[in-house]
């Protein structure tokens, strides 16, 4: 079943500038991520567990995000 991502409540960090931003939507079963410069483009879908693990890794600084 394909979800209509336009209907999701997309959020972007207030720390984001004009470029290189992502938006995140969190409906009940999954987390969606998309490029904020391409709103009608594809989005990535992650399980809540995978997203929570990713955020924990970012918070600890163990990922090289450069």
Secondary structure by P-SEA (a helix, b strand, c coil): ccccccccbbbbbccccccbbbbbbbcccbbbbbcccccccbbbbbcaaaaaaaaaaaaacccccc
